[in-house]
Amino acid sequence: MQPFSGPLKKGVLLLWLGSALYATNGDLLIGVGAQTRGMGGAGIAYGHKSESSLVNPALIATTPVREMSVGATFFYPDIETKTSVMKDFAQSDSDFYVIPFASVSRPMAEHWYVGLGMWGTAGLGTDFEGNPALFNMQTEFMLMQIALPVAYRMGSWSFGVAPIVEYGSLDISYHLGGKYVDPDAADDFGFGWSAGFTYDFGNGLIVGAVYKSPVKMAYDGVLSGATGGLLGDTLTQPEEVGAGIDYSWAEHHSVAVDYKRIGWGSVAGYEDFNWKDQDVFAVGYEYATPQWALRAGYNHAESPVKTLPGGFNNGALLNFMNLLGFPATSEDHYTAGASYTISDISSMDLTFVYSPVKEREAPILFNSTITNRHSEISFTLQYNYKY
């Protein structure tokens, strides 16, 4: 593919700002801890102690004693991209990430519960260095959230709120028309909050709902520098609204079902890429005994990336940008997990997540197309300690 010029060159420049992000539900992991991920990310009405801080802060009220959890997700994305003028697919060399987390929660005075946690919610990038047809693109992106949830339980009701501090870092470099574009990496802090509630009917059925605010982030000089000043440096993480149910029976069995809507299409940055809002459905099952537990789950969300008509218009530019630079095309995720109680005060969790290959093709210029293949596997290992 020859270097672009004129309006098309401007459009191609836009792709670099998003090229680091390819995760699960858009750029969000399906759950942040091993237990939640093992149930397909479902947890708006099902409590996972301190893991619930970012899912529904009301559910830290499920913490019977002081408990700490630490762990990491080992994330293996597989991204392949080609245009119709390329003979073979090119594979991104950025194919392994470690995403850490740590959290604590505890009961306080009567009815009150508090927690504190830090979670990596994305840690991704693409690396096409050595492939001039894909502009030798290299990117790195990281998001981390810190939350301080407070919950109050009164009878069948639980209410919770959580101030959230978000940290993000973004670095972008590429070659275009013989020029090396490499604005300095930048980071930023943003602030948001979440609030939720649950109600226990007392017959095994629990319902819950949660709201998470948008978080405005700005990566000074990176986005504007990588796009030749065509875009600003704001990339806002969108709001989320969700509801869930949990039903437990026969002492050992539980099923949780969640729905949430992520507002990609109405926040600065993502709306410039013509992303649409995303409906996320998650279902999880758990069989638990005092010594061990088994979990399974499924998560589905249609990709927020739109495919538009090609030709000499913005549709061709956005198709090229989204499938090469922002391939958030994963839609289905299958999960399995297990827990084992080591002693009265410690336990371990392990979860496996698989997202099968999703291939997507879109038209660009001169009857040519761009095609993306995207699959993921990950392992999450977690240690829990009561103190």
Secondary structure, 3 states (H helix, E strand, C coil): CCCCCHHHHHHHHHHHHHCCCCCCECCECCCCCHHHHHCCCCCCCCCCHHHHHCCCHHHHHHCCCCEEEEEEEEEEEEEEEEECCCCCCEECCCCCEEEEEEEEEEECCCCEEEEEEEEEEEEECCECCCCHHHCCCEEEEEEEEEECCEEEEECCEEEEEEEEEEEEEEEEEEEECCEEECCCCEEEEEEEEEEEEEEECCCCEEEEEEEECCECCECCCHHHHHCCCCCCCECCECCEEEEEEEEEECCCEEEEEEEEEECHHHCCCCHHHCCCCEEEEEEEEEEECCCEEEEEEEEEECCCCCCCCCCCCHHHHHHHHHHHHCCCCCCEEEEEEEEEECCCCEEEEEEEEEEEEEEEEEECCCCCEEEEEEEEEEEEEEEEEEC
